[in-house]
């Protein structure tokens, strides 16, 4: 019994012997780091030039709006398009946007509108990254390794949520907003080279699986899925998480600078603590969780996250905020670790990725009204309270 964990780890690490999986994994590591690096640094800059929580929240809305309008459609199209080609095209586009924004910033033209446009484009890229990249690594490995690959992807996601904000805070303090977008462009260039190196041919779906006859049928979930009680429960929990848990992340730059009076680097460390807590929890879950425990993790993760946020509202300080973020990251890891696999087990057929987009991407758009409310009431709920060191 004592040798089981090493055997599991050794077996799981074998997927890294696959060159294409290594490329796709490194792609996800770098693109995720850039995403969270920009998420923090751009919001800090927006608050510095506007001093408005509402305008900072608007950046978060611009990032999330593509999930509302494109989330499920992108997931459905992923089943039928050339995934490698479109990943390359979209990565090239977002790299060019970062270069253009960096040039504008170097010449003193990094206005709020310029950054808003760049943020919206990166939001579109964000909504396409997960379904394209996950399908690519599923194509690259055998079916028996999908669970291990998904676990490593979840761990990597939380590592980037920790490393990205820390790097973003430090880079912004030393290099400014122009340096942030220059660094982003360089990392996207590496991602582009990794995507170009993928050699695995795209796996075609089994034609024996019944497919919709009309184009609209490819974009809409079947009625039987919407009547599935398990799927609706998963969808409901996802909406709760995205409506009441995730918006806290969008207000970190405002809380850090206005309420806690921290430097950009310190705000990055504070924001990154959530990702680091999530990474540790994701590793533990990956080694100990099984199919029977998935729903338990999925339910209690958001539940405890809400408890931590409520406790923070009672006593806002640097210490309690850091503890809340670490614990909240661990709770969020319970949620995200179970989500992908639960939908995979519930749904059948060749369109699982599009159903996963319905359960994961569209509810993320529900974050938008919550972010609006959190920004509108931030001054009333936090700004007027004394902060304890």
C-alpha positions as CSV (number, residue, x, y, z in Angstrom):
1,X,0.0,0.0,0.0
2,X,2.9,2.4,0.7
3,X,4.1,2.1,-2.9
4,X,0.8,3.1,-4.5
5,X,1.4,6.9,-4.6
6,X,4.9,6.6,-6.3
7,X,3.5,4.2,-8.8
8,X,0.6,6.5,-9.6
9,X,2.9,9.5,-10.0
10,X,5.3,7.5,-12.2
11,X,2.5,6.2,-14.4
12,X,1.0,9.7,-14.7
13,X,4.3,11.3,-15.6
14,X,4.7,9.0,-18.6
15,X,2.5,11.2,-20.7
16,X,5.4,13.8,-20.7
17,X,7.3,11.3,-22.8
18,X,5.0,12.3,-25.6
19,X,6.6,15.3,-27.4
20,X,3.3,16.8,-28.6
21,X,1.9,16.6,-25.1
22,X,5.0,18.4,-23.7
23,X,4.5,21.1,-26.3
24,X,0.8,21.6,-25.5
25,X,1.5,21.5,-21.8
26,X,4.2,24.1,-22.1
27,X,1.9,26.2,-24.3
28,X,-0.7,26.1,-21.5
29,X,1.8,27.0,-18.9
30,X,3.0,30.1,-20.8
31,X,-0.4,31.3,-22.1
32,X,-1.9,30.9,-18.6
33,X,1.0,32.9,-17.0
34,X,0.5,35.7,-19.6
35,X,-3.3,35.7,-18.9
36,X,-3.0,36.2,-15.2
37,X,0.0,38.5,-15.6
38,X,-2.0,40.9,-17.8
39,X,-5.1,40.4,-15.6
40,X,-3.4,42.0,-12.6
41,X,-1.1,44.5,-14.3
42,X,-3.7,46.0,-16.6
43,X,-6.2,46.4,-13.7
44,X,-3.5,48.1,-11.5
45,X,-2.8,50.5,-14.4
46,X,-6.5,51.2,-15.0
47,X,-7.0,52.1,-11.3
48,X,-3.9,54.3,-11.3
49,X,-5.1,56.4,-14.3
50,X,-8.9,56.4,-13.4
51,X,-9.1,55.9,-9.6
52,X,-12.4,54.3,-10.4
53,X,-13.4,50.7,-9.2
54,X,-16.2,50.8,-11.8
55,X,-13.8,51.4,-14.7
56,X,-11.5,48.6,-13.4
57,X,-14.5,46.3,-13.3
58,X,-15.2,47.2,-16.9
59,X,-11.9,45.6,-17.9
60,X,-13.1,42.4,-16.2
61,X,-16.4,42.7,-18.1
62,X,-14.6,43.1,-21.4
63,X,-12.6,39.9,-20.6
64,X,-15.8,38.0,-19.7
65,X,-18.2,39.1,-22.4
66,X,-16.8,36.7,-25.0
67,X,-17.7,33.9,-22.7
68,X,-21.3,35.0,-22.9
69,X,-21.5,35.4,-26.6
70,X,-19.0,32.9,-27.9
71,X,-18.4,30.3,-25.1
72,X,-20.6,27.4,-26.2
73,X,-20.3,28.2,-29.9
74,X,-16.5,28.0,-29.7
75,X,-16.7,24.7,-27.9
76,X,-19.1,23.3,-30.6
77,X,-16.9,24.5,-33.4
78,X,-13.8,22.9,-31.8
79,X,-15.3,19.6,-32.7
80,X,-15.3,20.3,-36.5
81,X,-12.5,22.8,-37.2
82,X,-8.7,22.3,-37.6
83,X,-7.7,22.9,-34.0
84,X,-3.9,23.3,-34.6
85,X,-4.4,25.8,-37.4
86,X,-6.8,28.0,-35.4
87,X,-4.7,27.9,-32.3
88,X,-1.7,29.2,-34.4
89,X,-3.8,31.9,-36.1
90,X,-5.4,33.1,-32.8
91,X,-2.0,33.1,-31.0
92,X,-0.5,35.1,-33.8
93,X,-3.3,37.7,-33.6
94,X,-3.1,38.2,-29.9
95,X,0.7,38.5,-30.1
96,X,0.3,41.2,-32.7
97,X,-2.2,43.0,-30.5
98,X,0.3,42.9,-27.6
99,X,3.1,44.3,-29.8
100,X,0.8,47.1,-31.0
101,X,-0.2,48.0,-27.4
102,X,3.4,47.9,-26.3
103,X,4.4,50.3,-29.0
104,X,1.5,52.6,-28.1
105,X,2.6,52.5,-24.5
106,X,6.2,53.3,-25.3
107,X,5.0,56.4,-27.1
108,X,2.8,57.5,-24.3
109,X,-0.5,56.6,-25.9
110,X,-1.6,53.8,-23.6
111,X,-5.0,55.3,-22.9
112,X,-7.9,53.6,-21.2
113,X,-9.6,53.0,-24.6
114,X,-6.4,51.4,-26.1
115,X,-6.1,49.0,-23.2
116,X,-9.8,48.3,-23.3
117,X,-9.6,47.1,-26.9
118,X,-6.5,45.0,-26.1
119,X,-8.3,43.5,-23.1
120,X,-11.3,42.5,-25.2
121,X,-9.2,40.8,-27.8
122,X,-7.3,38.8,-25.2
123,X,-10.7,37.9,-23.7
124,X,-11.7,36.4,-27.1
125,X,-8.4,34.5,-27.1
126,X,-9.0,33.3,-23.5
127,X,-12.4,31.7,-24.5
128,X,-10.8,29.8,-27.4
129,X,-7.6,28.6,-25.6
130,X,-9.1,26.0,-23.3
131,X,-11.3,24.0,-25.8
132,X,-8.7,24.1,-28.5
133,X,-5.7,23.2,-26.3
134,X,-7.6,20.5,-24.4
135,X,-8.8,18.8,-27.5
136,X,-5.2,18.9,-28.9
137,X,-3.8,17.1,-25.9
138,X,-6.6,14.6,-26.0
139,X,-5.7,14.0,-29.7
140,X,-2.0,13.6,-28.7
141,X,-2.4,10.9,-26.0
142,X,-4.2,7.6,-25.6
143,X,-7.6,7.5,-24.0
144,X,-6.3,5.9,-20.8
145,X,-4.1,8.9,-20.1
146,X,-6.9,11.6,-20.4
147,X,-7.5,11.7,-16.6
148,X,-3.9,12.2,-15.8
149,X,-3.5,14.9,-18.5
150,X,-6.6,16.7,-17.2
151,X,-5.2,16.6,-13.6
152,X,-1.9,18.0,-14.7
153,X,-3.7,20.7,-16.7
154,X,-5.7,21.7,-13.6
155,X,-2.5,21.9,-11.5
156,X,-0.8,23.9,-14.2
157,X,-3.7,26.3,-14.3
158,X,-3.3,27.1,-10.6
159,X,0.4,27.4,-10.9
160,X,-0.1,30.0,-13.5
161,X,-2.7,31.8,-11.3
162,X,0.0,32.0,-8.7
163,X,3.1,32.8,-10.9
164,X,1.3,35.1,-13.3
165,X,0.1,37.8,-10.8
166,X,3.4,37.7,-8.9
167,X,5.4,38.2,-12.2
168,X,2.8,40.8,-13.3
169,X,3.2,42.8,-10.1
170,X,7.0,42.8,-10.2
171,X,7.2,43.5,-13.9
172,X,4.7,46.3,-13.7
173,X,6.6,47.9,-10.8
174,X,9.9,47.7,-12.7
175,X,8.9,48.0,-16.4
176,X,5.5,49.7,-16.5
177,X,2.6,48.9,-18.7
178,X,4.8,49.0,-21.9
179,X,7.0,46.3,-20.4
180,X,4.1,44.2,-19.5
181,X,2.8,44.0,-23.1
182,X,6.3,43.5,-24.4
183,X,6.8,40.6,-22.1
184,X,3.4,39.2,-23.1
185,X,4.3,39.4,-26.8
186,X,7.5,37.6,-26.2
187,X,5.8,34.8,-24.3
188,X,3.1,34.5,-27.0
189,X,5.9,34.2,-29.6
190,X,7.2,31.1,-27.7
191,X,3.6,29.8,-27.6
192,X,3.4,30.2,-31.3
193,X,6.6,28.3,-31.9
194,X,5.3,25.5,-29.7
195,X,2.0,25.3,-31.6
196,X,3.9,25.2,-34.9
197,X,5.9,22.2,-33.6
198,X,2.8,20.0,-32.9
199,X,3.0,17.0,-35.2
200,X,0.0,14.8,-34.1
201,X,-2.7,14.6,-36.8
202,X,-6.1,15.7,-35.7
203,X,-8.3,12.7,-34.6
204,X,-11.5,12.5,-36.5
205,X,-14.7,11.7,-34.5
206,X,-16.3,8.3,-34.9
207,X,-18.9,8.7,-37.6
208,X,-21.0,6.0,-36.0
209,X,-22.0,8.5,-33.3
210,X,-25.1,10.3,-34.3
211,X,-24.5,13.8,-35.3
212,X,-27.0,16.7,-35.9
213,X,-28.1,17.1,-39.5
214,X,-28.2,20.9,-39.4
215,X,-25.5,23.4,-38.6
216,X,-27.7,24.8,-35.7
217,X,-27.8,21.4,-34.2
218,X,-24.0,21.5,-33.8
219,X,-24.3,24.6,-31.7
220,X,-27.2,23.7,-29.5
221,X,-27.1,21.0,-26.7
222,X,-29.6,18.2,-27.1
223,X,-32.9,18.4,-25.1
224,X,-32.0,15.1,-23.3
225,X,-28.9,16.8,-21.9
226,X,-30.8,19.8,-20.6
227,X,-33.2,17.4,-18.9
228,X,-30.4,15.5,-17.2
229,X,-30.7,16.2,-13.5
230,X,-27.0,15.6,-12.9
231,X,-26.0,18.0,-15.6
232,X,-28.3,20.7,-14.4
233,X,-26.9,20.4,-10.8
234,X,-23.4,20.8,-12.2
235,X,-24.5,23.8,-14.3
236,X,-26.2,25.4,-11.2
237,X,-23.1,25.0,-9.0
238,X,-21.0,26.5,-11.7
239,X,-23.2,29.5,-12.0
240,X,-23.1,30.0,-8.2
241,X,-19.3,29.8,-8.2
242,X,-18.9,32.3,-11.1
243,X,-21.6,34.7,-9.7
244,X,-20.4,35.0,-6.1
245,X,-16.8,33.6,-5.8
246,X,-14.8,34.6,-8.9
247,X,-15.6,38.4,-8.8
248,X,-13.4,38.8,-5.8
249,X,-10.4,38.2,-8.1
250,X,-11.4,41.2,-10.2
251,X,-11.3,43.6,-7.3
252,X,-7.8,42.6,-6.0
253,X,-6.0,45.6,-7.6
254,X,-8.5,48.0,-6.1
255,X,-8.4,46.3,-2.6
256,X,-4.6,46.2,-2.7
257,X,-4.0,49.8,-3.7
258,X,-6.9,51.6,-2.2
259,X,-7.7,49.7,1.0
260,X,-4.5,47.9,1.9
261,X,-2.2,50.5,0.4
262,X,0.2,48.0,-1.2
263,X,2.8,48.4,-4.0
264,X,2.2,46.7,-7.3
265,X,4.7,43.9,-6.4
266,X,2.9,43.3,-3.1
267,X,-0.5,43.2,-4.9
268,X,0.9,40.6,-7.2
269,X,2.0,38.5,-4.3
270,X,-1.4,38.8,-2.7
271,X,-3.2,37.8,-5.8
272,X,-0.8,35.0,-6.5
273,X,-1.4,33.5,-3.1
274,X,-4.8,32.2,-4.4
275,X,-3.1,30.4,-7.3
276,X,-0.4,28.9,-5.0
277,X,-3.0,27.6,-2.6
278,X,-5.0,26.2,-5.5
279,X,-1.9,24.5,-6.9
280,X,-1.1,22.7,-3.7
281,X,-4.8,21.6,-3.3
282,X,-4.9,20.5,-7.0
283,X,-1.8,18.3,-6.5
284,X,-3.4,16.6,-3.4
285,X,-6.7,16.1,-5.2
286,X,-4.9,14.6,-8.2
287,X,-3.2,12.0,-6.0
288,X,-6.2,11.2,-3.7
289,X,-9.5,11.9,-5.5
290,X,-11.5,9.3,-7.3
291,X,-14.7,9.4,-9.3
292,X,-16.9,8.8,-6.2
293,X,-15.5,11.9,-4.5
294,X,-15.8,14.2,-7.5
295,X,-19.3,15.6,-6.7
296,X,-18.4,16.1,-3.0
297,X,-15.4,18.2,-4.1
298,X,-17.5,20.1,-6.6
299,X,-20.2,21.0,-4.0
300,X,-18.1,21.8,-1.0
301,X,-15.4,23.8,-2.9
302,X,-17.7,26.8,-3.7
303,X,-19.5,26.4,-0.4
304,X,-16.3,27.0,1.6
305,X,-15.1,29.7,-0.8
306,X,-18.3,31.7,0.0
307,X,-17.6,31.2,3.8
308,X,-14.1,32.5,3.4
309,X,-15.3,35.6,1.5
310,X,-18.0,36.3,4.1
311,X,-15.4,36.1,6.8
312,X,-13.1,38.5,5.0
313,X,-15.9,41.1,4.9
314,X,-15.9,41.0,8.7
315,X,-12.2,41.8,9.1
316,X,-10.3,43.2,6.2
317,X,-6.5,43.3,6.7
318,X,-3.4,42.2,4.9
319,X,-3.2,39.0,6.9
320,X,-6.8,38.0,6.6
321,X,-6.9,38.8,2.9
322,X,-3.8,36.5,2.3
323,X,-5.3,33.7,4.3
324,X,-8.6,34.1,2.5
325,X,-7.0,34.0,-0.9
326,X,-4.9,30.9,0.0
327,X,-7.9,29.0,1.4
328,X,-10.1,30.3,-1.4
329,X,-7.6,29.0,-4.0
330,X,-7.7,25.6,-2.4
331,X,-11.6,25.6,-2.5
332,X,-11.5,26.7,-6.1
333,X,-9.2,23.9,-6.9
334,X,-11.8,21.4,-5.6
335,X,-14.4,23.0,-7.9
336,X,-12.3,23.0,-11.1
337,X,-10.7,19.6,-10.6
338,X,-14.1,18.0,-10.6
339,X,-15.8,20.1,-13.2
340,X,-14.1,18.8,-16.4
341,X,-14.3,15.1,-15.4
342,X,-17.9,15.3,-14.1
343,X,-19.2,16.6,-17.4
344,X,-17.1,14.1,-19.3
345,X,-18.7,11.3,-17.3
346,X,-22.2,12.7,-17.6
347,X,-22.1,13.4,-21.3
348,X,-21.7,10.8,-24.0
349,X,-20.8,11.0,-27.7
350,X,-18.3,13.0,-29.7
351,X,-19.5,16.4,-28.6
352,X,-18.3,16.3,-25.0
353,X,-16.1,19.3,-25.4
354,X,-19.0,21.5,-26.6
355,X,-21.0,20.3,-23.6
356,X,-18.1,21.1,-21.3
357,X,-18.1,24.6,-22.8
358,X,-21.8,24.9,-22.0
359,X,-21.2,23.9,-18.4
360,X,-17.9,25.9,-17.9
361,X,-17.7,28.8,-20.3
362,X,-21.2,30.2,-20.5
363,X,-21.7,30.4,-16.7
364,X,-18.4,32.3,-16.5
365,X,-20.3,35.0,-18.3
366,X,-22.7,35.2,-15.3
367,X,-19.7,36.8,-13.5
368,X,-20.4,40.0,-15.4
369,X,-23.3,41.3,-13.3
370,X,-21.6,40.2,-10.1
371,X,-18.4,42.2,-11.0
372,X,-20.6,45.2,-11.7
373,X,-22.2,45.0,-8.3
374,X,-18.9,44.4,-6.5
375,X,-17.4,47.5,-8.1
376,X,-20.4,49.7,-7.5
377,X,-20.6,48.8,-3.8
378,X,-16.9,48.5,-3.1
379,X,-16.5,52.0,-1.7
380,X,-19.5,51.5,0.6
381,X,-18.6,48.0,1.8
382,X,-14.8,48.4,2.1
383,X,-13.6,51.9,1.3
384,X,-15.2,53.5,4.3
385,X,-14.0,50.9,6.8
386,X,-10.9,51.1,8.8
387,X,-8.2,48.6,7.6
388,X,-6.3,46.8,10.3
389,X,-2.7,45.9,9.6
